[in-house]
């Protein structure tokens, strides 16, 4: 910790894979440890699978789709809808407070989108 080893490893991996947006998966409980890396590299939450590896655990997918249910949604919409589906507060750490307020209080999220996301997760 505090030696920037994680950043060094991610930088080297990005260099080897020749992409700054690799498909990454992690349990939502790991978000606090990886929050800074996710923000630093602007990785986008694109999918969430409940009970993927462990029962009661949500697996978050960044920078790629494991299903095609939510391709038309913005990153902010995906984060909010994933939170609504999972009720996992760690997911909200991917948003700034202004984004949370604007998305919660806007009519931007249509019932069909919520239904589609819930059906896909």
OpenMM code with the backbone's topology and positions (N, CA, C; nanometers):
from openmm import Vec3, app, unit

residues = "UNK UNK UNK UNK UNK UNK UNK UNK UNK UNK UNK UNK UNK UNK UNK UNK UNK UNK UNK UNK UNK UNK UNK UNK UNK UNK UNK UNK UNK UNK UNK UNK UNK UNK UNK UNK UNK UNK UNK UNK UNK UNK UNK UNK UNK UNK UNK UNK UNK UNK UNK UNK UNK UNK UNK UNK UNK UNK UNK UNK UNK UNK UNK UNK UNK UNK UNK UNK UNK UNK UNK UNK UNK UNK UNK UNK UNK UNK UNK UNK UNK UNK UNK UNK UNK UNK UNK UNK UNK UNK UNK UNK UNK UNK UNK UNK UNK UNK UNK UNK UNK UNK UNK UNK UNK UNK UNK UNK UNK UNK UNK UNK UNK UNK UNK UNK UNK UNK UNK UNK UNK".split()
positions = [
    Vec3(0.0831, -0.1184, 0.0000),
    Vec3(0.0000, 0.0000, 0.0000),
    Vec3(0.0877, 0.1249, 0.0000),
    Vec3(0.0371, 0.2268, -0.0629),
    Vec3(0.1021, 0.3591, -0.0674),
    Vec3(0.2355, 0.3571, -0.1420),
    Vec3(0.2667, 0.2471, -0.2121),
    Vec3(0.3902, 0.2413, -0.2898),
    Vec3(0.3621, 0.2453, -0.4395),
    Vec3(0.2350, 0.2615, -0.4762),
    Vec3(0.1909, 0.2702, -0.6159),
    Vec3(0.2207, 0.1440, -0.6954),
    Vec3(0.2253, 0.0299, -0.6271),
    Vec3(0.2485, -0.0961, -0.6967),
    Vec3(0.1299, -0.1324, -0.7859),
    Vec3(0.0083, -0.1055, -0.7385),
    Vec3(-0.1116, -0.1337, -0.8179),
    Vec3(-0.1106, -0.0563, -0.9478),
    Vec3(-0.0780, 0.0712, -0.9404),
    Vec3(-0.0723, 0.1551, -1.0608),
    Vec3(0.0352, 0.1042, -1.1554),
    Vec3(0.1497, 0.0676, -1.1015),
    Vec3(0.2584, 0.0139, -1.1844),
    Vec3(0.2145, -0.1136, -1.2562),
    Vec3(0.1477, -0.2042, -1.1828),
    Vec3(0.1003, -0.3290, -1.2432),
    Vec3(-0.0047, -0.3036, -1.3507),
    Vec3(-0.0984, -0.2136, -1.3237),
    Vec3(-0.2021, -0.1825, -1.4226),
    Vec3(-0.1393, -0.1162, -1.5447),
    Vec3(-0.0491, -0.0213, -1.5244),
    Vec3(0.0187, 0.0438, -1.6379),
    Vec3(0.0904, -0.0580, -1.7261),
    Vec3(0.1612, -0.1509, -1.6649),
    Vec3(0.2349, -0.2533, -1.7409),
    Vec3(0.1364, -0.3454, -1.8142),
    Vec3(0.0249, -0.3820, -1.7465),
    Vec3(-0.0762, -0.4675, -1.8096),
    Vec3(-0.1388, -0.3979, -1.9296),
    Vec3(-0.1698, -0.2694, -1.9145),
    Vec3(-0.2283, -0.1913, -2.0238),
    Vec3(-0.1307, -0.1849, -2.1411),
    Vec3(-0.0043, -0.1681, -2.1108),
    Vec3(0.0978, -0.1646, -2.2152),
    Vec3(0.1056, -0.2985, -2.2889),
    Vec3(0.1054, -0.4079, -2.2155),
    Vec3(0.1153, -0.5412, -2.2758),
    Vec3(-0.0090, -0.5738, -2.3585),
    Vec3(-0.1275, -0.5402, -2.3037),
    Vec3(-0.2539, -0.5708, -2.3735),
    Vec3(-0.2841, -0.4716, -2.4842),
    Vec3(-0.2127, -0.3608, -2.4871),
    Vec3(-0.2306, -0.2573, -2.5887),
    Vec3(-0.3730, -0.2008, -2.5888),
    Vec3(-0.4301, -0.1820, -2.4688),
    Vec3(-0.5601, -0.1174, -2.4541),
    Vec3(-0.5681, -0.0533, -2.3162),
    Vec3(-0.6252, 0.0659, -2.3099),
    Vec3(-0.6429, 0.1325, -2.1811),
    Vec3(-0.7765, 0.0957, -2.1176),
    Vec3(-0.8599, 0.0204, -2.1910),
    Vec3(-0.9925, -0.0177, -2.1424),
    Vec3(-1.0109, -0.1700, -2.1493),
    Vec3(-0.9324, -0.2463, -2.0733),
    Vec3(-0.9495, -0.3920, -2.0758),
    Vec3(-1.0784, -0.4314, -2.0044),
    Vec3(-1.1349, -0.5446, -2.0415),
    Vec3(-1.2499, -0.5970, -1.9701),
    Vec3(-1.2016, -0.6436, -1.8327),
    Vec3(-1.2608, -0.5867, -1.7295),
    Vec3(-1.2223, -0.6142, -1.5910),
    Vec3(-1.3460, -0.6604, -1.5161),
    Vec3(-1.3330, -0.7633, -1.4343),
    Vec3(-1.4422, -0.8022, -1.3453),
    Vec3(-1.3896, -0.8059, -1.2029),
    Vec3(-1.4787, -0.7754, -1.1093),
    Vec3(-1.4425, -0.7829, -0.9679),
    Vec3(-1.5689, -0.7892, -0.8840),
    Vec3(-1.5613, -0.8511, -0.7683),
    Vec3(-1.6756, -0.8481, -0.6772),
    Vec3(-1.6995, -0.7039, -0.6316),
    Vec3(-1.8249, -0.6669, -0.6133),
    Vec3(-1.8547, -0.5293, -0.5726),
    Vec3(-1.7905, -0.4945, -0.4385),
    Vec3(-1.7651, -0.5923, -0.3557),
    Vec3(-1.7018, -0.5653, -0.2268),
    Vec3(-1.5581, -0.5151, -0.2419),
    Vec3(-1.4977, -0.5340, -0.3590),
    Vec3(-1.3616, -0.4868, -0.3841),
    Vec3(-1.3557, -0.3416, -0.4306),
    Vec3(-1.4705, -0.2800, -0.4575),
    Vec3(-1.4709, -0.1433, -0.5091),
    Vec3(-1.3935, -0.0451, -0.4222),
    Vec3(-1.4059, -0.0498, -0.2904),
    Vec3(-1.3292, 0.0476, -0.2112),
    Vec3(-1.1783, 0.0409, -0.2375),
    Vec3(-1.1237, -0.0795, -0.2553),
    Vec3(-0.9801, -0.0925, -0.2802),
    Vec3(-0.9408, -0.0489, -0.4211),
    Vec3(-1.0319, -0.0626, -0.5178),
    Vec3(-0.9983, -0.0344, -0.6569),
    Vec3(-1.0583, 0.0953, -0.7089),
    Vec3(-1.1275, 0.1686, -0.6229),
    Vec3(-1.1964, 0.2908, -0.6648),
    Vec3(-1.1017, 0.3883, -0.7341),
    Vec3(-0.9853, 0.4122, -0.6762),
    Vec3(-0.8906, 0.5088, -0.7348),
    Vec3(-0.8411, 0.4638, -0.8723),
    Vec3(-0.8161, 0.3342, -0.8897),
    Vec3(-0.7735, 0.2842, -1.0215),
    Vec3(-0.8850, 0.2997, -1.1247),
    Vec3(-1.0070, 0.2702, -1.0844),
    Vec3(-1.1210, 0.2816, -1.1762),
    Vec3(-1.1356, 0.4253, -1.2227),
    Vec3(-1.1265, 0.5200, -1.1307),
    Vec3(-1.1374, 0.6625, -1.1651),
    Vec3(-1.0165, 0.7074, -1.2485),
    Vec3(-0.8982, 0.6649, -1.2103),
    Vec3(-0.7755, 0.7072, -1.2790),
    Vec3(-0.7780, 0.6702, -1.4278),
    Vec3(-0.8242, 0.5491, -1.4574),
    Vec3(-0.8235, 0.5006, -1.5952),
    Vec3(-0.9587, 0.5177, -1.6645),
    Vec3(-1.0535, 0.5791, -1.5949),
    Vec3(-1.1870, 0.6058, -1.6498),
    Vec3(-1.2527, 0.4780, -1.7009),
    Vec3(-1.2434, 0.3711, -1.6224),
    Vec3(-1.3110, 0.2473, -1.6581),
    Vec3(-1.4600, 0.2653, -1.6361),
    Vec3(-1.5412, 0.2109, -1.7233),
    Vec3(-1.6854, 0.2275, -1.7218),
    Vec3(-1.7546, 0.0993, -1.6772),
    Vec3(-1.8446, 0.1118, -1.5806),
    Vec3(-1.9254, -0.0019, -1.5388),
    Vec3(-2.0205, -0.0365, -1.6517),
    Vec3(-2.0151, -0.1593, -1.7013),
    Vec3(-2.0969, -0.1968, -1.8165),
    Vec3(-2.1912, -0.3124, -1.7902),
    Vec3(-2.1696, -0.3865, -1.6824),
    Vec3(-2.2570, -0.5003, -1.6560),
    Vec3(-2.2409, -0.5422, -1.5103),
    Vec3(-2.3368, -0.6163, -1.4611),
    Vec3(-2.3329, -0.6691, -1.3251),
    Vec3(-2.4036, -0.8035, -1.3262),
    Vec3(-2.3418, -0.9025, -1.2641),
    Vec3(-2.4010, -1.0356, -1.2586),
    Vec3(-2.4140, -1.0749, -1.1116),
    Vec3(-2.5356, -1.1039, -1.0703),
    Vec3(-2.5595, -1.1479, -0.9329),
    Vec3(-2.5224, -1.2950, -0.9194),
    Vec3(-2.4637, -1.3302, -0.8070),
    Vec3(-2.4305, -1.4687, -0.7741),
    Vec3(-2.3436, -1.5356, -0.8806),
    Vec3(-2.2528, -1.4610, -0.9400),
    Vec3(-2.1691, -1.5145, -1.0482),
    Vec3(-2.0716, -1.6198, -0.9951),
    Vec3(-1.9956, -1.5855, -0.8948),
    Vec3(-1.8980, -1.6788, -0.8387),
    Vec3(-1.9368, -1.7228, -0.6983),
    Vec3(-1.9917, -1.6293, -0.6215),
    Vec3(-2.0328, -1.6582, -0.4843),
    Vec3(-2.1776, -1.6147, -0.4651),
    Vec3(-2.2550, -1.6968, -0.3990),
    Vec3(-2.3938, -1.6620, -0.3719),
    Vec3(-2.3986, -1.5363, -0.2849),
    Vec3(-2.4835, -1.4432, -0.3237),
    Vec3(-2.4981, -1.3186, -0.2493),
    Vec3(-2.3964, -1.2123, -0.2848),
    Vec3(-2.3115, -1.2383, -0.3834),
    Vec3(-2.2092, -1.1431, -0.4258),
    Vec3(-2.2366, -1.0990, -0.5684),
    Vec3(-2.2220, -0.9699, -0.5929),
    Vec3(-2.2406, -0.9148, -0.7265),
    Vec3(-2.1045, -0.8969, -0.7930),
    Vec3(-2.0914, -0.9483, -0.9134),
    Vec3(-1.9685, -0.9334, -0.9913),
    Vec3(-1.9892, -0.8157, -1.0854),
    Vec3(-1.9027, -0.7146, -1.0751),
    Vec3(-1.9112, -0.5968, -1.1596),
    Vec3(-1.8197, -0.6135, -1.2799),
    Vec3(-1.8684, -0.5733, -1.3952),
    Vec3(-1.7918, -0.5833, -1.5188),
    Vec3(-1.7663, -0.4422, -1.5697),
    Vec3(-1.6417, -0.4124, -1.6005),
    Vec3(-1.6022, -0.2820, -1.6517),
    Vec3(-1.5485, -0.2967, -1.7934),
    Vec3(-1.5823, -0.2015, -1.8794),
    Vec3(-1.5255, -0.1876, -2.0144),
    Vec3(-1.5645, -0.2980, -2.1117),
    Vec3(-1.6715, -0.3661, -2.0885),
    Vec3(-1.7148, -0.4690, -2.1817),
    Vec3(-1.8463, -0.5288, -2.1387),
    Vec3(-1.9109, -0.5939, -2.2300),
    Vec3(-2.0420, -0.6534, -2.2032),
    Vec3(-2.0302, -0.8050, -2.1983),
    Vec3(-2.0866, -0.8617, -2.0956),
    Vec3(-2.1022, -1.0063, -2.0940),
    Vec3(-2.2424, -1.0428, -2.1405),
    Vec3(-2.3276, -0.9419, -2.1473),
    Vec3(-2.4613, -0.9560, -2.2052),
    Vec3(-2.4874, -0.8298, -2.2860),
    Vec3(-2.5889, -0.8306, -2.3683),
    Vec3(-2.6170, -0.7161, -2.4548),
    Vec3(-2.7386, -0.6356, -2.4092),
    Vec3(-2.7767, -0.6463, -2.2838),
    Vec3(-2.9003, -0.5848, -2.2374),
    Vec3(-2.8953, -0.4339, -2.2241),
    Vec3(-2.7811, -0.3761, -2.1976),
    Vec3(-2.7768, -0.2371, -2.1548),
    Vec3(-2.6865, -0.1479, -2.2399),
    Vec3(-2.6667, -0.1810, -2.3650),
    Vec3(-2.5713, -0.1078, -2.4463),
    Vec3(-2.6113, 0.0370, -2.4715),
    Vec3(-2.7419, 0.0686, -2.4704),
    Vec3(-2.7847, 0.2046, -2.5012),
    Vec3(-2.7797, 0.2973, -2.3801),
    Vec3(-2.7495, 0.2476, -2.2618),
    Vec3(-2.7470, 0.3293, -2.1418),
    Vec3(-2.6130, 0.3994, -2.1244),
    Vec3(-2.6170, 0.5170, -2.0617),
    Vec3(-2.4920, 0.5862, -2.0282),
    Vec3(-2.4278, 0.5172, -1.9081),
    Vec3(-2.3007, 0.5484, -1.8842),
    Vec3(-2.2305, 0.4902, -1.7703),
    Vec3(-2.3014, 0.5248, -1.6389),
    Vec3(-2.3433, 0.6508, -1.6242),
    Vec3(-2.4116, 0.6925, -1.5021),
    Vec3(-2.5425, 0.6167, -1.4830),
    Vec3(-2.6182, 0.5972, -1.5906),
    Vec3(-2.7436, 0.5220, -1.5823),
    Vec3(-2.7181, 0.3772, -1.5410),
    Vec3(-2.6141, 0.3176, -1.5946),
    Vec3(-2.5807, 0.1797, -1.5585),
    Vec3(-2.5453, 0.1683, -1.4107),
    Vec3(-2.4694, 0.2653, -1.3616),
    Vec3(-2.4301, 0.2622, -1.2211),
    Vec3(-2.5527, 0.2737, -1.1314),
    Vec3(-2.6400, 0.3690, -1.1607),
    Vec3(-2.7604, 0.3878, -1.0786),
    Vec3(-2.8506, 0.2655, -1.0868),
    Vec3(-2.8708, 0.2124, -1.2051),
    Vec3(-2.9579, 0.0961, -1.2191),
    Vec3(-2.8975, -0.0277, -1.1536),
    Vec3(-2.7662, -0.0410, -1.1608),
    Vec3(-2.7009, -0.1535, -1.0932),
    Vec3(-2.7202, -0.1409, -0.9423),
    Vec3(-2.7075, -0.0178, -0.8921),
    Vec3(-2.7330, 0.0034, -0.7489),
    Vec3(-2.8776, -0.0314, -0.7135),
    Vec3(-2.9720, 0.0146, -0.7940),
    Vec3(-3.1132, -0.0137, -0.7655),
    Vec3(-3.1402, -0.1639, -0.7651),
    Vec3(-3.0719, -0.2355, -0.8509),
    Vec3(-3.0910, -0.3806, -0.8586),
    Vec3(-3.0258, -0.4518, -0.7404),
    Vec3(-2.9039, -0.4115, -0.7059),
    Vec3(-2.8272, -0.4855, -0.6059),
    Vec3(-2.8383, -0.4283, -0.4653),
    Vec3(-2.8714, -0.3002, -0.4551),
    Vec3(-2.8741, -0.2277, -0.3265),
    Vec3(-2.7359, -0.2270, -0.2608),
    Vec3(-2.6312, -0.2414, -0.3415),
    Vec3(-2.4931, -0.2433, -0.2919),
    Vec3(-2.4378, -0.1006, -0.2965),
    Vec3(-2.4223, -0.0379, -0.1808),
    Vec3(-2.3807, 0.1022, -0.1733),
    Vec3(-2.2402, 0.1257, -0.2270),
    Vec3(-2.1574, 0.0223, -0.2332),
    Vec3(-2.0233, 0.0381, -0.2891),
    Vec3(-2.0290, 0.0878, -0.4331),
    Vec3(-2.1315, 0.0486, -0.5060),
    Vec3(-2.1439, 0.0852, -0.6467),
    Vec3(-2.1563, 0.2362, -0.6632),
    Vec3(-2.2232, 0.3024, -0.5694),
    Vec3(-2.2415, 0.4469, -0.5792),
    Vec3(-2.1101, 0.5231, -0.5671),
    Vec3(-2.0056, 0.4586, -0.5179),
    Vec3(-1.8758, 0.5246, -0.5081),
    Vec3(-1.8171, 0.5549, -0.6454),
    Vec3(-1.8746, 0.4955, -0.7482),
    Vec3(-1.8269, 0.5214, -0.8847),
    Vec3(-1.8784, 0.6545, -0.9386),
    Vec3(-1.9740, 0.7158, -0.8683),
    Vec3(-2.0319, 0.8433, -0.9106),
    Vec3(-1.9927, 0.9544, -0.8152),
    Vec3(-1.9898, 1.0767, -0.8673),
    Vec3(-1.9776, 1.1931, -0.7815),
    Vec3(-2.1144, 1.2256, -0.7234),
    Vec3(-2.1190, 1.3030, -0.6177),
    Vec3(-2.2448, 1.3348, -0.5518),
    Vec3(-2.3397, 1.4107, -0.6441),
    Vec3(-2.2870, 1.4982, -0.7287),
    Vec3(-2.3746, 1.5728, -0.8199),
    Vec3(-2.4404, 1.4794, -0.9215),
    Vec3(-2.3678, 1.3793, -0.9674),
    Vec3(-2.4259, 1.2817, -1.0606),
    Vec3(-2.5351, 1.2003, -0.9926),
    Vec3(-2.5121, 1.1629, -0.8685),
    Vec3(-2.6126, 1.0849, -0.7956),
    Vec3(-2.7402, 1.1655, -0.7817),
    Vec3(-2.7284, 1.2911, -0.7378),
    Vec3(-2.8468, 1.3753, -0.7206),
    Vec3(-2.9207, 1.3954, -0.8513),
    Vec3(-2.8484, 1.4272, -0.9568),
    Vec3(-2.9160, 1.4560, -1.0841),
    Vec3(-2.9835, 1.3322, -1.1412),
    Vec3(-2.9215, 1.2166, -1.1264),
    Vec3(-2.9832, 1.0953, -1.1798),
    Vec3(-3.1006, 1.0472, -1.0959),
    Vec3(-3.0913, 1.0608, -0.9655),
    Vec3(-3.2005, 1.0159, -0.8793),
    Vec3(-3.3235, 1.1028, -0.8988),
    Vec3(-3.3040, 1.2330, -0.9139),
    Vec3(-3.4174, 1.3231, -0.9203),
    Vec3(-3.4632, 1.3545, -1.0621),
    Vec3(-3.3969, 1.3006, -1.1619),
    Vec3(-3.4399, 1.3268, -1.2990),
    Vec3(-3.5349, 1.2181, -1.3458),
    Vec3(-3.6053, 1.2465, -1.4518),
    Vec3(-3.6958, 1.1487, -1.5129),
    Vec3(-3.6218, 1.0724, -1.6228),
    Vec3(-3.4890, 1.0836, -1.6222),
    Vec3(-3.4068, 1.0262, -1.7278),
    Vec3(-3.4199, 0.8739, -1.7364),
    Vec3(-3.4346, 0.8083, -1.6234),
    Vec3(-3.4413, 0.6628, -1.6219),
    Vec3(-3.5859, 0.6190, -1.6413),
    Vec3(-3.6125, 0.5625, -1.7541),
    Vec3(-3.7480, 0.5198, -1.7864),
    Vec3(-3.7765, 0.3831, -1.7271),
    Vec3(-3.9031, 0.3573, -1.7014),
    Vec3(-3.9414, 0.2284, -1.6444),
    Vec3(-3.8984, 0.1134, -1.7339),
    Vec3(-3.9011, 0.1321, -1.8651),
    Vec3(-3.8594, 0.0237, -1.9551),
    Vec3(-3.7112, -0.0062, -1.9380),
    Vec3(-3.6293, 0.0967, -1.9127),
    Vec3(-3.4870, 0.0744, -1.8916),
    Vec3(-3.4641, -0.0002, -1.7611),
    Vec3(-3.5378, 0.0379, -1.6572),
    Vec3(-3.5235, -0.0296, -1.5284),
    Vec3(-3.5652, -0.1756, -1.5424),
    Vec3(-3.6765, -0.1999, -1.6106),
    Vec3(-3.7225, -0.3367, -1.6313),
    Vec3(-3.6185, -0.4160, -1.7102),
    Vec3(-3.5655, -0.3566, -1.8158),
    Vec3(-3.4681, -0.4248, -1.9008),
    Vec3(-3.3424, -0.4581, -1.8214),
    Vec3(-3.2957, -0.3645, -1.7388),
    Vec3(-3.1762, -0.3913, -1.6602),
    Vec3(-3.2026, -0.5013, -1.5585),
    Vec3(-3.3140, -0.4920, -1.4882),
    Vec3(-3.3459, -0.5946, -1.3888),
    Vec3(-3.3611, -0.7309, -1.4531),
    Vec3(-3.4181, -0.7362, -1.5727),
    Vec3(-3.4329, -0.8630, -1.6422),
    Vec3(-3.2968, -0.9184, -1.6846),
    Vec3(-3.2037, -0.8263, -1.7161),
    Vec3(-3.0722, -0.8689, -1.7648),
    Vec3(-2.9760, -0.9056, -1.6541),
    Vec3(-3.0019, -0.8610, -1.5332),
    Vec3(-2.9057, -0.8862, -1.4252),
    Vec3(-2.9324, -1.0135, -1.3528),
] * unit.nanometer
topology = app.Topology()
chain = topology.addChain("A")
for resn in residues:
    res = topology.addResidue(resn, chain)
    for name in ("N", "CA", "C"):
        topology.addAtom(name, app.Element.getBySymbol(name[0]), res)
